[in-house]
Amino acid sequence: MNLEVVYYTLMAAGLYFISDWILDRWEVSRGERFKNRSIIFFLIILTLAFISFSLVKYVLRTSGATLP
């Protein structure tokens, strides 16, 4: 089994919970829920995914792992 798949799967699960927490904190500070909550959640998780997946890819490349 390719260890890269495990890294990305764990990262995706973590991103889901972190994105939900960020959105909840943002709504609490705002004092009300967002009207288009799912769109804002998507934008948060998309941004975090681009950053974190790029970081994982960089770390795996510099550690000598073979990536496609």
BAKE-20906 format. One record per atom (N, C-alpha, C, CB): residue in one letter; atom name; x, y, z. Coordinates in nm, 2 decimals, decimal comma. Glycine has a CB too. Layout:
> a; CA; X; Y; Z
...
***
This chain:
> m; N; 0,08; -0,12; 0,00
> m; CA; 0,00; 0,00; 0,00
> m; C; 0,09; 0,12; 0,00
> m; CB; -0,10; 0,00; 0,12
> n; N; 0,05; 0,22; -0,08
> n; CA; 0,13; 0,34; -0,09
> n; C; 0,10; 0,43; 0,03
> n; CB; 0,10; 0,41; -0,23
> l; N; 0,21; 0,47; 0,10
> l; CA; 0,19; 0,55; 0,22
> l; C; 0,14; 0,69; 0,19
> l; CB; 0,33; 0,56; 0,29
> e; N; 0,16; 0,73; 0,07
> e; CA; 0,11; 0,87; 0,02
> e; C; -0,04; 0,87; 0,04
> e; CB; 0,16; 0,90; -0,12
> v; N; -0,11; 0,77; 0,00
> v; CA; -0,25; 0,76; 0,01
> v; C; -0,30; 0,78; 0,16
> v; CB; -0,31; 0,63; -0,05
> v; N; -0,23; 0,72; 0,25
> v; CA; -0,26; 0,73; 0,39
> v; C; -0,24; 0,88; 0,43
> v; CB; -0,17; 0,64; 0,47
> y; N; -0,13; 0,94; 0,39
> y; CA; -0,11; 1,08; 0,43
> y; C; -0,22; 1,17; 0,38
> y; CB; 0,03; 1,13; 0,37
> y; N; -0,26; 1,16; 0,26
> y; CA; -0,36; 1,24; 0,20
> y; C; -0,50; 1,21; 0,26
> y; CB; -0,37; 1,22; 0,05
> t; N; -0,53; 1,09; 0,30
> t; CA; -0,65; 1,06; 0,36
> t; C; -0,66; 1,12; 0,50
> t; CB; -0,67; 0,90; 0,37
> l; N; -0,56; 1,10; 0,58
> l; CA; -0,55; 1,16; 0,71
> l; C; -0,56; 1,31; 0,71
> l; CB; -0,43; 1,12; 0,79
> m; N; -0,49; 1,37; 0,61
> m; CA; -0,49; 1,51; 0,59
> m; C; -0,64; 1,56; 0,56
> m; CB; -0,40; 1,56; 0,48
> a; N; -0,70; 1,49; 0,47
> a; CA; -0,84; 1,53; 0,43
> a; C; -0,94; 1,52; 0,55
> a; CB; -0,89; 1,44; 0,32
> a; N; -0,92; 1,42; 0,63
> a; CA; -1,01; 1,41; 0,75
> a; C; -0,98; 1,53; 0,85
> a; CB; -0,99; 1,28; 0,82
> g; N; -0,85; 1,56; 0,87
> g; CA; -0,82; 1,67; 0,95
> g; C; -0,87; 1,80; 0,90
> g; CB; -0,67; 1,68; 0,97
> l; N; -0,86; 1,82; 0,77
> l; CA; -0,90; 1,94; 0,70
> l; C; -1,05; 1,96; 0,72
> l; CB; -0,87; 1,94; 0,55
> y; N; -1,13; 1,86; 0,72
> y; CA; -1,27; 1,87; 0,74
> y; C; -1,30; 1,92; 0,88
> y; CB; -1,34; 1,73; 0,72
> f; N; -1,24; 1,87; 0,98
> f; CA; -1,27; 1,91; 1,12
> f; C; -1,21; 2,05; 1,14
> f; CB; -1,21; 1,81; 1,22
> i; N; -1,10; 2,08; 1,09
> i; CA; -1,04; 2,22; 1,10
> i; C; -1,13; 2,32; 1,03
> i; CB; -0,90; 2,22; 1,05
> s; N; -1,17; 2,29; 0,91
> s; CA; -1,26; 2,39; 0,84
> s; C; -1,39; 2,41; 0,91
> s; CB; -1,29; 2,33; 0,70
> d; N; -1,45; 2,31; 0,97
> d; CA; -1,57; 2,32; 1,05
> d; C; -1,55; 2,41; 1,17
> d; CB; -1,63; 2,18; 1,09
> w; N; -1,43; 2,39; 1,24
> w; CA; -1,40; 2,46; 1,36
> w; C; -1,38; 2,61; 1,32
> w; CB; -1,28; 2,41; 1,42
> i; N; -1,31; 2,64; 1,21
> i; CA; -1,29; 2,78; 1,17
> i; C; -1,42; 2,84; 1,14
> i; CB; -1,19; 2,78; 1,04
> l; N; -1,51; 2,78; 1,06
> l; CA; -1,64; 2,83; 1,03
> l; C; -1,72; 2,86; 1,15
> l; CB; -1,71; 2,74; 0,93
> d; N; -1,72; 2,77; 1,25
> d; CA; -1,79; 2,79; 1,37
> d; C; -1,74; 2,91; 1,45
> d; CB; -1,79; 2,66; 1,46
> r; N; -1,61; 2,92; 1,46
> r; CA; -1,55; 3,03; 1,53
> r; C; -1,59; 3,17; 1,46
> r; CB; -1,40; 3,02; 1,54
> w; N; -1,59; 3,16; 1,33
> w; CA; -1,62; 3,28; 1,25
> w; C; -1,77; 3,32; 1,27
> w; CB; -1,59; 3,26; 1,10
> e; N; -1,85; 3,22; 1,28
> e; CA; -2,00; 3,25; 1,30
> e; C; -2,02; 3,30; 1,44
> e; CB; -2,08; 3,13; 1,27
> v; N; -1,95; 3,24; 1,54
> v; CA; -1,97; 3,29; 1,68
> v; C; -1,93; 3,43; 1,69
> v; CB; -1,89; 3,20; 1,77
> s; N; -1,81; 3,47; 1,63
> s; CA; -1,77; 3,61; 1,64
> s; C; -1,86; 3,70; 1,57
> s; CB; -1,62; 3,62; 1,59
> r; N; -1,92; 3,65; 1,46
> r; CA; -2,02; 3,73; 1,39
> r; C; -2,15; 3,75; 1,46
> r; CB; -2,04; 3,67; 1,25
> g; N; -2,19; 3,65; 1,54
> g; CA; -2,31; 3,65; 1,61
> g; C; -2,43; 3,58; 1,54
> g; CB; -2,35; 3,79; 1,64
> e; N; -2,41; 3,53; 1,42
> e; CA; -2,52; 3,46; 1,35
> e; C; -2,46; 3,37; 1,25
> e; CB; -2,62; 3,56; 1,29
> r; N; -2,54; 3,28; 1,20
> r; CA; -2,49; 3,18; 1,10
> r; C; -2,49; 3,25; 0,96
> r; CB; -2,58; 3,06; 1,10
> f; N; -2,40; 3,20; 0,88
> f; CA; -2,40; 3,26; 0,74
> f; C; -2,51; 3,20; 0,66
> f; CB; -2,26; 3,22; 0,67
> k; N; -2,56; 3,28; 0,57
> k; CA; -2,67; 3,24; 0,48
> k; C; -2,63; 3,12; 0,39
> k; CB; -2,73; 3,35; 0,40
> n; N; -2,51; 3,13; 0,33
> n; CA; -2,46; 3,03; 0,24
> n; C; -2,34; 2,96; 0,31
> n; CB; -2,41; 3,09; 0,10
> r; N; -2,37; 2,89; 0,42
> r; CA; -2,27; 2,83; 0,50
> r; C; -2,19; 2,72; 0,42
> r; CB; -2,34; 2,77; 0,62
> s; N; -2,26; 2,65; 0,34
> s; CA; -2,19; 2,54; 0,27
> s; C; -2,09; 2,60; 0,17
> s; CB; -2,29; 2,45; 0,20
> i; N; -2,12; 2,71; 0,11
> i; CA; -2,02; 2,77; 0,01
> i; C; -1,90; 2,82; 0,09
> i; CB; -2,09; 2,88; -0,07
> i; N; -1,92; 2,88; 0,20
> i; CA; -1,81; 2,94; 0,28
> i; C; -1,72; 2,82; 0,33
> i; CB; -1,86; 3,02; 0,40
> f; N; -1,79; 2,71; 0,38
> f; CA; -1,72; 2,59; 0,42
> f; C; -1,63; 2,54; 0,31
> f; CB; -1,81; 2,48; 0,47
> f; N; -1,69; 2,53; 0,19
> f; CA; -1,62; 2,48; 0,07
> f; C; -1,49; 2,57; 0,04
> f; CB; -1,71; 2,48; -0,05
> l; N; -1,51; 2,70; 0,05
> l; CA; -1,39; 2,78; 0,02
> l; C; -1,28; 2,77; 0,12
> l; CB; -1,44; 2,93; 0,02
> i; N; -1,32; 2,75; 0,25
> i; CA; -1,22; 2,73; 0,36
> i; C; -1,15; 2,60; 0,34
> i; CB; -1,29; 2,73; 0,50
> i; N; -1,22; 2,49; 0,31
> i; CA; -1,16; 2,36; 0,30
> i; C; -1,07; 2,36; 0,17
> i; CB; -1,26; 2,25; 0,30
> l; N; -1,12; 2,42; 0,06
> l; CA; -1,04; 2,42; -0,06
> l; C; -0,91; 2,50; -0,04
> l; CB; -1,13; 2,49; -0,17
> t; N; -0,91; 2,61; 0,02
> t; CA; -0,79; 2,69; 0,05
> t; C; -0,69; 2,61; 0,13
> t; CB; -0,82; 2,82; 0,12
> l; N; -0,74; 2,55; 0,24
> l; CA; -0,66; 2,47; 0,33
> l; C; -0,61; 2,34; 0,25
> l; CB; -0,73; 2,43; 0,45
> a; N; -0,69; 2,28; 0,17
> a; CA; -0,64; 2,17; 0,09
> a; C; -0,53; 2,20; 0,00
> a; CB; -0,76; 2,11; 0,01
> f; N; -0,54; 2,31; -0,08
> f; CA; -0,43; 2,35; -0,17
> f; C; -0,30; 2,37; -0,09
> f; CB; -0,47; 2,48; -0,24
> i; N; -0,31; 2,44; 0,02
> i; CA; -0,19; 2,46; 0,10
> i; C; -0,13; 2,34; 0,16
> i; CB; -0,22; 2,56; 0,21
> s; N; -0,22; 2,26; 0,23
> s; CA; -0,16; 2,14; 0,30
> s; C; -0,12; 2,03; 0,20
> s; CB; -0,27; 2,09; 0,39
> f; N; -0,19; 2,01; 0,09
> f; CA; -0,15; 1,90; 0,00
> f; C; -0,02; 1,94; -0,07
> f; CB; -0,26; 1,88; -0,10
> s; N; -0,01; 2,07; -0,10
> s; CA; 0,12; 2,11; -0,16
> s; C; 0,24; 2,09; -0,06
> s; CB; 0,11; 2,26; -0,20
> l; N; 0,21; 2,12; 0,07
> l; CA; 0,31; 2,10; 0,17
> l; C; 0,35; 1,95; 0,18
> l; CB; 0,26; 2,15; 0,30
> v; N; 0,25; 1,86; 0,18
> v; CA; 0,27; 1,72; 0,19
> v; C; 0,35; 1,67; 0,07
> v; CB; 0,14; 1,64; 0,20
> k; N; 0,32; 1,72; -0,05
> k; CA; 0,39; 1,68; -0,17
> k; C; 0,53; 1,73; -0,16
> k; CB; 0,32; 1,74; -0,29
> y; N; 0,56; 1,85; -0,11
> y; CA; 0,69; 1,90; -0,10
> y; C; 0,77; 1,82; 0,00
> y; CB; 0,69; 2,05; -0,05
> v; N; 0,71; 1,79; 0,11
> v; CA; 0,78; 1,71; 0,22
> v; C; 0,82; 1,57; 0,16
> v; CB; 0,70; 1,70; 0,34
> l; N; 0,72; 1,51; 0,09
> l; CA; 0,75; 1,37; 0,04
> l; C; 0,86; 1,38; -0,07
> l; CB; 0,62; 1,31; -0,02
> r; N; 0,86; 1,48; -0,15
> r; CA; 0,96; 1,50; -0,25
> r; C; 1,10; 1,52; -0,19
> r; CB; 0,93; 1,61; -0,35
> t; N; 1,11; 1,60; -0,09
> t; CA; 1,24; 1,63; -0,03
> t; C; 1,29; 1,52; 0,05
> t; CB; 1,23; 1,76; 0,05
> s; N; 1,20; 1,43; 0,10
> s; CA; 1,24; 1,31; 0,18
> s; C; 1,29; 1,20; 0,09
> s; CB; 1,13; 1,27; 0,27
> g; N; 1,28; 1,21; -0,04
> g; CA; 1,33; 1,11; -0,13
> g; C; 1,22; 1,01; -0,17
> g; CB; 1,44; 1,04; -0,07
> a; N; 1,10; 1,03; -0,13
> a; CA; 0,99; 0,94; -0,18
> a; C; 0,96; 0,96; -0,32
> a; CB; 0,86; 0,96; -0,09
> t; N; 0,92; 0,85; -0,39
> t; CA; 0,89; 0,86; -0,53
> t; C; 0,75; 0,90; -0,55
> t; CB; 0,93; 0,73; -0,61
> l; N; 0,72; 1,01; -0,62
> l; CA; 0,59; 1,05; -0,65
> l; C; 0,57; 1,06; -0,80
> l; CB; 0,56; 1,19; -0,58
> p; N; 0,44; 1,04; -0,84
> p; CA; 0,42; 1,05; -0,99
> p; C; 0,44; 1,19; -1,04
> p; CB; 0,28; 1,01; -1,02
***
